[in-house]
């Protein structure tokens, strides 16, 4: 049975459904833009709509970026 392409340590921007990837957050490009969180190395899921699902790795969400980090809230007085 076809197992899909193995991941490489390169900085590839797009990953296909069925591709084995490192743990992290991945967002589907186009379509519904669903977000997938993998807790361990796993295979990205299919889109189930008849189209090839492509994903991009998301390093930080806007929520994570917009929140001040602990210890960075210095007084402005």
N, CA, C, O and CB atoms as a CASP TS submission, in Angstrom:
PFRMAT TS
TARGET T0000
AUTHOR 0000-0000-0000
METHOD Language model
MODEL 1
PARENT N/A
ATOM      1  N   UNK     1       0.838  -1.185   0.000  1.00  0.00           N
ATOM      2  CA  UNK     1       0.000   0.000   0.000  1.00  0.00           C
ATOM      3  C   UNK     1       0.880   1.244   0.000  1.00  0.00           C
ATOM      4  O   UNK     1       1.920   1.274   0.658  1.00  0.00           O
ATOM      5  CB  UNK     1      -0.952   0.001   1.215  1.00  0.00           C
ATOM      6  N   UNK     2       0.464   2.263  -0.734  1.00  0.00           N
ATOM      7  CA  UNK     2       1.219   3.505  -0.811  1.00  0.00           C
ATOM      8  C   UNK     2       1.153   4.226   0.532  1.00  0.00           C
ATOM      9  O   UNK     2       0.069   4.415   1.085  1.00  0.00           O
ATOM     10  CB  UNK     2       0.679   4.407  -1.945  1.00  0.00           C
ATOM     11  N   UNK     3       2.294   4.624   1.050  1.00  0.00           N
ATOM     12  CA  UNK     3       2.358   5.251   2.368  1.00  0.00           C
ATOM     13  C   UNK     3       2.486   6.767   2.302  1.00  0.00           C
ATOM     14  O   UNK     3       2.434   7.429   3.339  1.00  0.00           O
ATOM     15  CB  UNK     3       3.513   4.687   3.144  1.00  0.00           C
ATOM     16  N   UNK     4       2.651   7.328   1.118  1.00  0.00           N
ATOM     17  CA  UNK     4       2.832   8.768   0.988  1.00  0.00           C
ATOM     18  C   UNK     4       4.294   9.125   1.109  1.00  0.00           C
ATOM     19  O   UNK     4       5.092   8.338   1.620  1.00  0.00           O
ATOM     20  CB  UNK     4       2.016   9.516   2.038  1.00  0.00           C
ATOM     21  N   UNK     5       4.651  10.309   0.641  1.00  0.00           N
ATOM     22  CA  UNK     5       6.051  10.715   0.714  1.00  0.00           C
ATOM     23  C   UNK     5       6.496  10.926   2.153  1.00  0.00           C
ATOM     24  O   UNK     5       5.710  11.365   2.992  1.00  0.00           O
ATOM     25  CB  UNK     5       6.273  11.987  -0.089  1.00  0.00           C
ATOM     26  N   UNK     6       7.730  10.620   2.435  1.00  0.00           N
ATOM     27  CA  UNK     6       8.292  10.857   3.764  1.00  0.00           C
ATOM     28  C   UNK     6       8.685  12.326   3.885  1.00  0.00           C
ATOM     29  O   UNK     6       9.000  12.967   2.883  1.00  0.00           O
ATOM     30  CB  UNK     6       9.520   9.933   4.026  1.00  0.00           C
ATOM     31  N   UNK     7       8.669  12.859   5.095  1.00  0.00           N
ATOM     32  CA  UNK     7       9.082  14.239   5.276  1.00  0.00           C
ATOM     33  C   UNK     7      10.604  14.334   5.227  1.00  0.00           C
ATOM     34  O   UNK     7      11.317  13.360   5.467  1.00  0.00           O
ATOM     35  CB  UNK     7       8.544  14.800   6.607  1.00  0.00           C
ATOM     36  N   UNK     8      11.068  15.512   4.914  1.00  0.00           N
ATOM     37  CA  UNK     8      12.499  15.790   4.863  1.00  0.00           C
ATOM     38  C   UNK     8      12.767  16.983   5.767  1.00  0.00           C
ATOM     39  O   UNK     8      11.840  17.708   6.128  1.00  0.00           O
ATOM     40  CB  UNK     8      12.986  16.066   3.394  1.00  0.00           C
ATOM     41  N   UNK     9      13.995  17.187   6.125  1.00  0.00           N
ATOM     42  CA  UNK     9      14.358  18.284   7.023  1.00  0.00           C
ATOM     43  C   UNK     9      14.477  19.618   6.292  1.00  0.00           C
ATOM     44  O   UNK     9      15.004  20.576   6.856  1.00  0.00           O
ATOM     45  CB  UNK     9      15.665  17.969   7.723  1.00  0.00           C
ATOM     46  N   UNK    10      14.003  19.703   5.059  1.00  0.00           N
ATOM     47  CA  UNK    10      14.060  20.942   4.303  1.00  0.00           C
ATOM     48  C   UNK    10      12.906  21.838   4.729  1.00  0.00           C
ATOM     49  O   UNK    10      11.983  21.391   5.409  1.00  0.00           O
ATOM     50  CB  UNK    10      14.014  20.668   2.781  1.00  0.00           C
ATOM     51  N   UNK    11      12.962  23.101   4.327  1.00  0.00           N
ATOM     52  CA  UNK    11      11.890  24.044   4.646  1.00  0.00           C
ATOM     53  C   UNK    11      10.888  24.104   3.504  1.00  0.00           C
ATOM     54  O   UNK    11      10.727  25.157   2.886  1.00  0.00           O
ATOM     55  CB  UNK    11      12.461  25.446   4.932  1.00  0.00           C
ATOM     56  N   UNK    12      10.216  23.009   3.213  1.00  0.00           N
ATOM     57  CA  UNK    12       9.185  22.994   2.185  1.00  0.00           C
ATOM     58  C   UNK    12       7.962  23.706   2.728  1.00  0.00           C
ATOM     59  O   UNK    12       7.581  23.514   3.883  1.00  0.00           O
ATOM     60  CB  UNK    12       8.840  21.541   1.745  1.00  0.00           C
ATOM     61  N   UNK    13       7.343  24.535   1.884  1.00  0.00           N
ATOM     62  CA  UNK    13       6.209  25.326   2.348  1.00  0.00           C
ATOM     63  C   UNK    13       4.890  24.572   2.325  1.00  0.00           C
ATOM     64  O   UNK    13       4.057  24.778   3.207  1.00  0.00           O
ATOM     65  CB  UNK    13       6.084  26.554   1.518  1.00  0.00           C
ATOM     66  N   UNK    14       4.675  23.700   1.338  1.00  0.00           N
ATOM     67  CA  UNK    14       3.405  22.997   1.208  1.00  0.00           C
ATOM     68  C   UNK    14       3.555  21.513   1.485  1.00  0.00           C
ATOM     69  O   UNK    14       4.551  20.889   1.119  1.00  0.00           O
ATOM     70  CB  UNK    14       2.829  23.206  -0.177  1.00  0.00           C
ATOM     71  N   UNK    15       2.546  20.963   2.139  1.00  0.00           N
ATOM     72  CA  UNK    15       2.505  19.534   2.439  1.00  0.00           C
ATOM     73  C   UNK    15       1.184  18.998   1.903  1.00  0.00           C
ATOM     74  O   UNK    15       0.165  19.684   1.971  1.00  0.00           O
ATOM     75  CB  UNK    15       2.656  19.255   3.987  1.00  0.00           C
ATOM     76  N   UNK    16       1.193  17.793   1.376  1.00  0.00           N
ATOM     77  CA  UNK    16      -0.009  17.190   0.808  1.00  0.00           C
ATOM     78  C   UNK    16      -0.649  16.212   1.777  1.00  0.00           C
ATOM     79  O   UNK    16       0.018  15.643   2.641  1.00  0.00           O
ATOM     80  CB  UNK    16       0.319  16.486  -0.498  1.00  0.00           C
ATOM     81  N   UNK    17      -1.952  16.025   1.619  1.00  0.00           N
ATOM     82  CA  UNK    17      -2.652  15.002   2.392  1.00  0.00           C
ATOM     83  C   UNK    17      -1.966  13.670   2.145  1.00  0.00           C
ATOM     84  O   UNK    17      -1.608  13.352   1.011  1.00  0.00           O
ATOM     85  CB  UNK    17      -4.166  14.934   2.012  1.00  0.00           C
ATOM     86  N   UNK    18      -1.785  12.900   3.190  1.00  0.00           N
ATOM     87  CA  UNK    18      -1.094  11.621   3.081  1.00  0.00           C
ATOM     88  C   UNK    18       0.391  11.713   3.343  1.00  0.00           C
ATOM     89  O   UNK    18       1.072  10.692   3.441  1.00  0.00           O
ATOM     90  CB  UNK    18      -1.316  11.045   1.734  1.00  0.00           C
ATOM     91  N   UNK    19       0.903  12.939   3.457  1.00  0.00           N
ATOM     92  CA  UNK    19       2.332  13.132   3.707  1.00  0.00           C
ATOM     93  C   UNK    19       2.593  13.062   5.206  1.00  0.00           C
ATOM     94  O   UNK    19       1.850  13.640   6.000  1.00  0.00           O
ATOM     95  CB  UNK    19       2.823  14.491   3.127  1.00  0.00           C
ATOM     96  N   UNK    20       3.644  12.356   5.589  1.00  0.00           N
ATOM     97  CA  UNK    20       4.043  12.245   6.994  1.00  0.00           C
ATOM     98  C   UNK    20       4.806  13.515   7.369  1.00  0.00           C
ATOM     99  O   UNK    20       5.745  13.914   6.680  1.00  0.00           O
ATOM    100  CB  UNK    20       4.919  10.958   7.246  1.00  0.00           C
ATOM    101  N   UNK    21       4.388  14.145   8.474  1.00  0.00           N
ATOM    102  CA  UNK    21       4.977  15.416   8.894  1.00  0.00           C
ATOM    103  C   UNK    21       5.297  15.399  10.388  1.00  0.00           C
ATOM    104  O   UNK    21       4.833  14.535  11.132  1.00  0.00           O
ATOM    105  CB  UNK    21       4.028  16.582   8.568  1.00  0.00           C
ATOM    106  N   UNK    22       6.098  16.372  10.804  1.00  0.00           N
ATOM    107  CA  UNK    22       6.449  16.550  12.216  1.00  0.00           C
ATOM    108  C   UNK    22       5.232  17.055  12.995  1.00  0.00           C
ATOM    109  O   UNK    22       4.283  17.557  12.392  1.00  0.00           O
ATOM    110  CB  UNK    22       7.641  17.539  12.366  1.00  0.00           C
ATOM    111  N   UNK    23       5.245  16.930  14.318  1.00  0.00           N
ATOM    112  CA  UNK    23       4.159  17.482  15.138  1.00  0.00           C
ATOM    113  C   UNK    23       4.050  18.990  14.933  1.00  0.00           C
ATOM    114  O   UNK    23       5.044  19.654  14.641  1.00  0.00           O
ATOM    115  CB  UNK    23       4.386  17.161  16.634  1.00  0.00           C
ATOM    116  N   UNK    24       2.857  19.520  15.085  1.00  0.00           N
ATOM    117  CA  UNK    24       2.650  20.956  14.953  1.00  0.00           C
ATOM    118  C   UNK    24       1.262  21.272  14.439  1.00  0.00           C
ATOM    119  O   UNK    24       0.410  20.392  14.317  1.00  0.00           O
ATOM    120  CB  UNK    24       3.689  21.556  14.033  1.00  0.00           C
ATOM    121  N   UNK    25       1.046  22.547  14.139  1.00  0.00           N
ATOM    122  CA  UNK    25      -0.242  23.022  13.628  1.00  0.00           C
ATOM    123  C   UNK    25      -0.097  23.246  12.125  1.00  0.00           C
ATOM    124  O   UNK    25       0.864  23.861  11.664  1.00  0.00           O
ATOM    125  CB  UNK    25      -0.702  24.342  14.358  1.00  0.00           C
ATOM    126  N   UNK    26      -1.066  22.737  11.374  1.00  0.00           N
ATOM    127  CA  UNK    26      -1.087  22.858   9.920  1.00  0.00           C
ATOM    128  C   UNK    26      -2.442  23.399   9.499  1.00  0.00           C
ATOM    129  O   UNK    26      -3.476  22.985  10.023  1.00  0.00           O
ATOM    130  CB  UNK    26      -0.795  21.490   9.234  1.00  0.00           C
ATOM    131  N   UNK    27      -2.433  24.337   8.538  1.00  0.00           N
ATOM    132  CA  UNK    27      -3.677  24.922   8.042  1.00  0.00           C
ATOM    133  C   UNK    27      -3.854  24.532   6.586  1.00  0.00           C
ATOM    134  O   UNK    27      -2.920  24.625   5.791  1.00  0.00           O
ATOM    135  CB  UNK    27      -3.680  26.470   8.204  1.00  0.00           C
ATOM    136  N   UNK    28      -5.067  24.092   6.240  1.00  0.00           N
ATOM    137  CA  UNK    28      -5.357  23.700   4.865  1.00  0.00           C
ATOM    138  C   UNK    28      -5.413  24.945   3.997  1.00  0.00           C
ATOM    139  O   UNK    28      -6.047  25.934   4.364  1.00  0.00           O
ATOM    140  CB  UNK    28      -6.687  22.907   4.777  1.00  0.00           C
ATOM    141  N   UNK    29      -4.752  24.899   2.848  1.00  0.00           N
ATOM    142  CA  UNK    29      -4.726  26.015   1.908  1.00  0.00           C
ATOM    143  C   UNK    29      -5.960  25.911   1.018  1.00  0.00           C
ATOM    144  O   UNK    29      -6.239  24.844   0.472  1.00  0.00           O
ATOM    145  CB  UNK    29      -3.408  26.015   1.055  1.00  0.00           C
ATOM    146  N   UNK    30      -6.698  27.006   0.866  1.00  0.00           N
ATOM    147  CA  UNK    30      -7.909  26.984   0.057  1.00  0.00           C
ATOM    148  C   UNK    30      -9.005  26.205   0.757  1.00  0.00           C
ATOM    149  O   UNK    30      -8.849  25.797   1.908  1.00  0.00           O
ATOM    150  CB  UNK    30      -7.628  26.383  -1.316  1.00  0.00           C
ATOM    151  N   UNK    31     -10.095  26.003   0.073  1.00  0.00           N
ATOM    152  CA  UNK    31     -11.186  25.230   0.673  1.00  0.00           C
ATOM    153  C   UNK    31     -11.688  25.891   1.937  1.00  0.00           C
ATOM    154  O   UNK    31     -11.895  27.104   1.974  1.00  0.00           O
ATOM    155  CB  UNK    31     -10.733  23.806   0.977  1.00  0.00           C
ATOM    156  N   UNK    32     -11.884  25.098   2.968  1.00  0.00           N
ATOM    157  CA  UNK    32     -12.431  25.627   4.220  1.00  0.00           C
ATOM    158  C   UNK    32     -11.367  26.168   5.163  1.00  0.00           C
ATOM    159  O   UNK    32     -11.710  26.747   6.194  1.00  0.00           O
ATOM    160  CB  UNK    32     -13.213  24.559   4.922  1.00  0.00           C
ATOM    161  N   UNK    33     -10.094  26.000   4.845  1.00  0.00           N
ATOM    162  CA  UNK    33      -9.018  26.527   5.674  1.00  0.00           C
ATOM    163  C   UNK    33      -8.934  25.911   7.052  1.00  0.00           C
ATOM    164  O   UNK    33      -8.502  26.560   8.005  1.00  0.00           O
ATOM    165  CB  UNK    33      -9.173  27.983   5.812  1.00  0.00           C
ATOM    166  N   UNK    34      -9.347  24.652   7.162  1.00  0.00           N
ATOM    167  CA  UNK    34      -9.345  24.017   8.479  1.00  0.00           C
ATOM    168  C   UNK    34      -7.933  23.893   9.031  1.00  0.00           C
ATOM    169  O   UNK    34      -6.953  23.844   8.288  1.00  0.00           O
ATOM    170  CB  UNK    34      -9.998  22.639   8.406  1.00  0.00           C
ATOM    171  N   UNK    35      -7.860  23.845  10.336  1.00  0.00           N
ATOM    172  CA  UNK    35      -6.585  23.753  11.038  1.00  0.00           C
ATOM    173  C   UNK    35      -6.473  22.375  11.682  1.00  0.00           C
ATOM    174  O   UNK    35      -7.418  21.885  12.300  1.00  0.00           O
ATOM    175  CB  UNK    35      -6.451  24.878  12.106  1.00  0.00           C
ATOM    176  N   UNK    36      -5.302  21.760  11.527  1.00  0.00           N
ATOM    177  CA  UNK    36      -5.034  20.437  12.070  1.00  0.00           C
ATOM    178  C   UNK    36      -3.877  20.568  13.056  1.00  0.00           C
ATOM    179  O   UNK    36      -2.853  21.171  12.734  1.00  0.00           O
ATOM    180  CB  UNK    36      -4.705  19.403  10.934  1.00  0.00           C
ATOM    181  N   UNK    37      -4.032  20.011  14.250  1.00  0.00           N
ATOM    182  CA  UNK    37      -2.952  19.999  15.235  1.00  0.00           C
ATOM    183  C   UNK    37      -2.525  18.553  15.432  1.00  0.00           C
ATOM    184  O   UNK    37      -3.330  17.703  15.813  1.00  0.00           O
ATOM    185  CB  UNK    37      -3.399  20.653  16.597  1.00  0.00           C
ATOM    186  N   UNK    38      -1.255  18.283  15.170  1.00  0.00           N
ATOM    187  CA  UNK    38      -0.702  16.944  15.351  1.00  0.00           C
ATOM    188  C   UNK    38       0.190  16.951  16.583  1.00  0.00           C
ATOM    189  O   UNK    38       1.144  17.726  16.655  1.00  0.00           O
ATOM    190  CB  UNK    38       0.092  16.484  14.090  1.00  0.00           C
ATOM    191  N   UNK    39      -0.107  16.110  17.536  1.00  0.00           N
ATOM    192  CA  UNK    39       0.661  16.019  18.774  1.00  0.00           C
ATOM    193  C   UNK    39       1.926  15.191  18.602  1.00  0.00           C
ATOM    194  O   UNK    39       2.854  15.294  19.405  1.00  0.00           O
ATOM    195  CB  UNK    39      -0.193  15.426  19.875  1.00  0.00           C
ATOM    196  N   UNK    40       1.964  14.378  17.566  1.00  0.00           N
ATOM    197  CA  UNK    40       3.131  13.536  17.286  1.00  0.00           C
ATOM    198  C   UNK    40       3.258  13.397  15.779  1.00  0.00           C
ATOM    199  O   UNK    40       2.340  13.757  15.043  1.00  0.00           O
ATOM    200  CB  UNK    40       3.007  12.129  17.973  1.00  0.00           C
ATOM    201  N   UNK    41       4.378  12.884  15.317  1.00  0.00           N
ATOM    202  CA  UNK    41       4.577  12.666  13.891  1.00  0.00           C
ATOM    203  C   UNK    41       3.414  11.843  13.349  1.00  0.00           C
ATOM    204  O   UNK    41       3.075  10.799  13.907  1.00  0.00           O
ATOM    205  CB  UNK    41       5.933  11.957  13.617  1.00  0.00           C
ATOM    206  N   UNK    42       2.801  12.314  12.260  1.00  0.00           N
ATOM    207  CA  UNK    42       1.628  11.628  11.720  1.00  0.00           C
ATOM    208  C   UNK    42       1.438  12.026  10.263  1.00  0.00           C
ATOM    209  O   UNK    42       2.226  12.787   9.702  1.00  0.00           O
ATOM    210  CB  UNK    42       0.357  11.961  12.549  1.00  0.00           C
ATOM    211  N   UNK    43       0.381  11.498   9.662  1.00  0.00           N
ATOM    212  CA  UNK    43       0.041  11.761   8.267  1.00  0.00           C
ATOM    213  C   UNK    43      -1.068  12.803   8.225  1.00  0.00           C
ATOM    214  O   UNK    43      -2.021  12.729   9.001  1.00  0.00           O
ATOM    215  CB  UNK    43      -0.392  10.454   7.535  1.00  0.00           C
ATOM    216  N   UNK    44      -0.949  13.782   7.313  1.00  0.00           N
ATOM    217  CA  UNK    44      -1.990  14.795   7.165  1.00  0.00           C
ATOM    218  C   UNK    44      -3.234  14.174   6.531  1.00  0.00           C
ATOM    219  O   UNK    44      -3.117  13.349   5.625  1.00  0.00           O
ATOM    220  CB  UNK    44      -1.480  15.982   6.312  1.00  0.00           C
ATOM    221  N   UNK    45      -4.426  14.560   6.998  1.00  0.00           N
ATOM    222  CA  UNK    45      -5.660  13.940   6.514  1.00  0.00           C
ATOM    223  C   UNK    45      -6.095  14.448   5.141  1.00  0.00           C
ATOM    224  O   UNK    45      -5.692  15.526   4.703  1.00  0.00           O
ATOM    225  CB  UNK    45      -6.765  14.178   7.505  1.00  0.00           C
ATOM    226  N   UNK    46      -6.924  13.650   4.475  1.00  0.00           N
ATOM    227  CA  UNK    46      -7.513  14.036   3.193  1.00  0.00           C
ATOM    228  C   UNK    46      -8.612  15.071   3.421  1.00  0.00           C
ATOM    229  O   UNK    46      -9.099  15.240   4.539  1.00  0.00           O
ATOM    230  CB  UNK    46      -8.078  12.798   2.450  1.00  0.00           C
ATOM    231  N   UNK    47      -8.992  15.759   2.349  1.00  0.00           N
ATOM    232  CA  UNK    47     -10.036  16.781   2.458  1.00  0.00           C
ATOM    233  C   UNK    47     -11.440  16.194   2.402  1.00  0.00           C
ATOM    234  O   UNK    47     -12.384  16.830   2.870  1.00  0.00           O
ATOM    235  CB  UNK    47      -9.873  17.802   1.357  1.00  0.00           C
ATOM    236  N   UNK    48     -11.599  15.006   1.845  1.00  0.00           N
ATOM    237  CA  UNK    48     -12.878  14.308   1.714  1.00  0.00           C
ATOM    238  C   UNK    48     -13.881  15.039   0.828  1.00  0.00           C
ATOM    239  O   UNK    48     -15.073  14.734   0.871  1.00  0.00           O
ATOM    240  CB  UNK    48     -13.478  14.100   3.071  1.00  0.00           C
ATOM    241  N   UNK    49     -13.418  16.007   0.018  1.00  0.00           N
ATOM    242  CA  UNK    49     -14.315  16.695  -0.917  1.00  0.00           C
ATOM    243  C   UNK    49     -13.921  16.437  -2.370  1.00  0.00           C
ATOM    244  O   UNK    49     -14.423  17.102  -3.276  1.00  0.00           O
ATOM    245  CB  UNK    49     -14.315  18.200  -0.638  1.00  0.00           C
ATOM    246  N   UNK    50     -13.032  15.482  -2.595  1.00  0.00           N
ATOM    247  CA  UNK    50     -12.612  15.147  -3.949  1.00  0.00           C
ATOM    248  C   UNK    50     -11.452  15.970  -4.461  1.00  0.00           C
ATOM    249  O   UNK    50     -11.000  15.755  -5.586  1.00  0.00           O
ATOM    250  CB  UNK    50     -13.750  15.302  -4.870  1.00  0.00           C
ATOM    251  N   UNK    51     -10.958  16.899  -3.677  1.00  0.00           N
ATOM    252  CA  UNK    51      -9.826  17.738  -4.078  1.00  0.00           C
ATOM    253  C   UNK    51      -8.587  17.320  -3.306  1.00  0.00           C
ATOM    254  O   UNK    51      -8.678  16.736  -2.226  1.00  0.00           O
ATOM    255  CB  UNK    51     -10.133  19.241  -3.843  1.00  0.00           C
ATOM    256  N   UNK    52      -7.440  17.627  -3.871  1.00  0.00           N
ATOM    257  CA  UNK    52      -6.186  17.340  -3.176  1.00  0.00           C
ATOM    258  C   UNK    52      -6.022  18.367  -2.063  1.00  0.00           C
ATOM    259  O   UNK    52      -6.072  19.570  -2.318  1.00  0.00           O
ATOM    260  CB  UNK    52      -4.962  17.369  -4.161  1.00  0.00           C
ATOM    261  N   UNK    53      -5.831  17.911  -0.851  1.00  0.00           N
ATOM    262  CA  UNK    53      -5.659  18.816   0.285  1.00  0.00           C
ATOM    263  C   UNK    53      -4.190  19.194   0.415  1.00  0.00           C
ATOM    264  O   UNK    53      -3.322  18.326   0.508  1.00  0.00           O
ATOM    265  CB  UNK    53      -6.175  18.166   1.596  1.00  0.00           C
ATOM    266  N   UNK    54      -3.919  20.494   0.421  1.00  0.00           N
ATOM    267  CA  UNK    54      -2.574  21.027   0.639  1.00  0.00           C
ATOM    268  C   UNK    54      -2.581  21.768   1.968  1.00  0.00           C
ATOM    269  O   UNK    54      -3.561  22.425   2.319  1.00  0.00           O
ATOM    270  CB  UNK    54      -2.125  21.971  -0.538  1.00  0.00           C
ATOM    271  N   UNK    55      -1.491  21.658   2.695  1.00  0.00           N
ATOM    272  CA  UNK    55      -1.385  22.278   4.017  1.00  0.00           C
ATOM    273  C   UNK    55      -0.118  23.112   4.119  1.00  0.00           C
ATOM    274  O   UNK    55       0.879  22.826   3.457  1.00  0.00           O
ATOM    275  CB  UNK    55      -1.405  21.211   5.118  1.00  0.00           C
ATOM    276  N   UNK    56      -0.164  24.141   4.950  1.00  0.00           N
ATOM    277  CA  UNK    56       1.015  24.917   5.329  1.00  0.00           C
ATOM    278  C   UNK    56       1.164  24.814   6.831  1.00  0.00           C
ATOM    279  O   UNK    56       0.181  24.803   7.571  1.00  0.00           O
ATOM    280  CB  UNK    56       0.902  26.411   4.871  1.00  0.00           C
ATOM    281  N   UNK    57       2.421  24.738   7.275  1.00  0.00           N
ATOM    282  CA  UNK    57       2.685  24.700   8.712  1.00  0.00           C
ATOM    283  C   UNK    57       2.486  26.097   9.280  1.00  0.00           C
ATOM    284  O   UNK    57       2.921  27.083   8.685  1.00  0.00           O
ATOM    285  CB  UNK    57       4.127  24.177   9.011  1.00  0.00           C
ATOM    286  N   UNK    58       1.830  26.179  10.424  1.00  0.00           N
ATOM    287  CA  UNK    58       1.582  27.451  11.099  1.00  0.00           C
ATOM    288  C   UNK    58       2.474  27.482  12.329  1.00  0.00           C
ATOM    289  O   UNK    58       2.321  26.661  13.234  1.00  0.00           O
ATOM    290  CB  UNK    58       0.060  27.628  11.484  1.00  0.00           C
ATOM    291  N   UNK    59       3.402  28.423  12.364  1.00  0.00           N
ATOM    292  CA  UNK    59       4.311  28.510  13.502  1.00  0.00           C
ATOM    293  C   UNK    59       3.656  29.185  14.697  1.00  0.00           C
ATOM    294  O   UNK    59       3.802  28.717  15.826  1.00  0.00           O
ATOM    295  CB  UNK    59       5.570  29.262  13.111  1.00  0.00           C
ATOM    296  N   UNK    60       2.942  30.269  14.467  1.00  0.00           N
ATOM    297  CA  UNK    60       2.231  30.982  15.532  1.00  0.00           C
ATOM    298  C   UNK    60       0.890  31.447  14.994  1.00  0.00           C
ATOM    299  O   UNK    60       0.799  31.888  13.849  1.00  0.00           O
ATOM    300  CB  UNK    60       3.064  32.191  16.063  1.00  0.00           C
ATOM    301  N   UNK    61      -0.148  31.353  15.807  1.00  0.00           N
ATOM    302  CA  UNK    61      -1.447  31.889  15.410  1.00  0.00           C
ATOM    303  C   UNK    61      -1.485  33.372  15.772  1.00  0.00           C
ATOM    304  O   UNK    61      -0.673  33.838  16.571  1.00  0.00           O
ATOM    305  CB  UNK    61      -2.620  31.109  16.100  1.00  0.00           C
ATOM    306  N   UNK    62      -2.433  34.118  15.182  1.00  0.00           N
ATOM    307  CA  UNK    62      -2.542  35.540  15.502  1.00  0.00           C
ATOM    308  C   UNK    62      -2.825  35.740  16.981  1.00  0.00           C
ATOM    309  O   UNK    62      -2.370  36.719  17.574  1.00  0.00           O
ATOM    310  CB  UNK    62      -3.638  36.199  14.663  1.00  0.00           C
ATOM    311  N   UNK    63      -3.565  34.831  17.576  1.00  0.00           N
ATOM    312  CA  UNK    63      -3.852  34.921  19.005  1.00  0.00           C
ATOM    313  C   UNK    63      -2.565  34.827  19.816  1.00  0.00           C
ATOM    314  O   UNK    63      -2.383  35.568  20.781  1.00  0.00           O
ATOM    315  CB  UNK    63      -4.832  33.816  19.430  1.00  0.00           C
ATOM    316  N   UNK    64      -1.673  33.921  19.430  1.00  0.00           N
ATOM    317  CA  UNK    64      -0.405  33.770  20.143  1.00  0.00           C
ATOM    318  C   UNK    64       0.491  34.986  19.933  1.00  0.00           C
ATOM    319  O   UNK    64       1.194  35.405  20.852  1.00  0.00           O
ATOM    320  CB  UNK    64       0.317  32.498  19.685  1.00  0.00           C
ATOM    321  N   UNK    65       0.470  35.552  18.731  1.00  0.00           N
ATOM    322  CA  UNK    65       1.317  36.705  18.419  1.00  0.00           C
ATOM    323  C   UNK    65       0.824  37.949  19.146  1.00  0.00           C
ATOM    324  O   UNK    65       1.632  38.735  19.640  1.00  0.00           O
ATOM    325  CB  UNK    65       1.350  36.957  16.904  1.00  0.00           C
ATOM    326  N   UNK    66      -0.506  38.141  19.220  1.00  0.00           N
ATOM    327  CA  UNK    66      -1.063  39.362  19.787  1.00  0.00           C
ATOM    328  C   UNK    66      -0.991  39.414  21.311  1.00  0.00           C
ATOM    329  O   UNK    66      -1.025  40.496  21.896  1.00  0.00           O
ATOM    330  CB  UNK    66      -2.486  39.509  19.354  1.00  0.00           C
ATOM    331  N   UNK    67      -0.892  38.259  21.950  1.00  0.00           N
ATOM    332  CA  UNK    67      -0.797  38.240  23.416  1.00  0.00           C
ATOM    333  C   UNK    67       0.616  38.611  23.853  1.00  0.00           C
ATOM    334  O   UNK    67       1.585  38.071  23.319  1.00  0.00           O
ATOM    335  CB  UNK    67      -1.186  36.845  23.976  1.00  0.00           C
ATOM    336  N   UNK    68       0.749  39.521  24.809  1.00  0.00           N
ATOM    337  CA  UNK    68       2.093  39.808  25.320  1.00  0.00           C
ATOM    338  C   UNK    68       2.643  38.603  26.074  1.00  0.00           C
ATOM    339  O   UNK    68       1.926  37.919  26.805  1.00  0.00           O
ATOM    340  CB  UNK    68       2.075  41.049  26.239  1.00  0.00           C
ATOM    341  N   UNK    69       3.914  38.369  25.877  1.00  0.00           N
ATOM    342  CA  UNK    69       4.549  37.247  26.583  1.00  0.00           C
ATOM    343  C   UNK    69       4.729  37.592  28.047  1.00  0.00           C
ATOM    344  O   UNK    69       4.842  38.761  28.415  1.00  0.00           O
ATOM    345  CB  UNK    69       5.911  36.890  25.948  1.00  0.00           C
ATOM    346  N   UNK    70       4.753  36.575  28.868  1.00  0.00           N
ATOM    347  CA  UNK    70       4.915  36.768  30.303  1.00  0.00           C
ATOM    348  C   UNK    70       6.239  37.478  30.561  1.00  0.00           C
ATOM    349  O   UNK    70       7.279  37.057  30.053  1.00  0.00           O
ATOM    350  CB  UNK    70       4.855  35.410  31.062  1.00  0.00           C
ATOM    351  N   UNK    71       6.208  38.532  31.333  1.00  0.00           N
ATOM    352  CA  UNK    71       7.420  39.274  31.655  1.00  0.00           C
ATOM    353  C   UNK    71       7.667  40.448  30.727  1.00  0.00           C
ATOM    354  O   UNK    71       8.566  41.249  30.984  1.00  0.00           O
ATOM    355  CB  UNK    71       8.595  38.359  31.616  1.00  0.00           C
ATOM    356  N   UNK    72       6.885  40.575  29.640  1.00  0.00           N
ATOM    357  CA  UNK    72       7.080  41.681  28.708  1.00  0.00           C
ATOM    358  C   UNK    72       6.155  42.850  29.003  1.00  0.00           C
ATOM    359  O   UNK    72       6.244  43.889  28.349  1.00  0.00           O
ATOM    360  CB  UNK    72       6.866  41.209  27.289  1.00  0.00           C
ATOM    361  N   UNK    73       5.275  42.695  29.971  1.00  0.00           N
ATOM    362  CA  UNK    73       4.343  43.764  30.290  1.00  0.00           C
ATOM    363  C   UNK    73       5.003  44.739  31.257  1.00  0.00           C
ATOM    364  O   UNK    73       4.718  44.722  32.454  1.00  0.00           O
ATOM    365  CB  UNK    73       3.035  43.196  30.890  1.00  0.00           C
ATOM    366  N   UNK    74       5.864  45.568  30.749  1.00  0.00           N
ATOM    367  CA  UNK    74       6.575  46.546  31.575  1.00  0.00           C
ATOM    368  C   UNK    74       5.692  47.771  31.791  1.00  0.00           C
ATOM    369  O   UNK    74       4.874  48.119  30.939  1.00  0.00           O
ATOM    370  CB  UNK    74       7.924  46.953  30.916  1.00  0.00           C
ATOM    371  N   UNK    75       5.860  48.396  32.899  1.00  0.00           N
ATOM    372  CA  UNK    75       5.108  49.602  33.214  1.00  0.00           C
ATOM    373  C   UNK    75       5.537  50.734  32.291  1.00  0.00           C
ATOM    374  O   UNK    75       6.720  50.871  31.979  1.00  0.00           O
ATOM    375  CB  UNK    75       5.306  50.000  34.690  1.00  0.00           C
ATOM    376  N   UNK    76       4.572  51.551  31.851  1.00  0.00           N
ATOM    377  CA  UNK    76       4.883  52.675  30.968  1.00  0.00           C
ATOM    378  C   UNK    76       5.047  53.966  31.747  1.00  0.00           C
ATOM    379  O   UNK    76       5.194  55.029  31.144  1.00  0.00           O
ATOM    380  CB  UNK    76       3.797  52.841  29.919  1.00  0.00           C
ATOM    381  N   UNK    77       5.026  53.902  33.066  1.00  0.00           N
ATOM    382  CA  UNK    77       5.155  55.114  33.896  1.00  0.00           C
ATOM    383  C   UNK    77       6.591  55.371  34.225  1.00  0.00           C
ATOM    384  O   UNK    77       6.903  56.343  34.914  1.00  0.00           O
ATOM    385  CB  UNK    77       4.343  54.994  35.185  1.00  0.00           C
TER
END
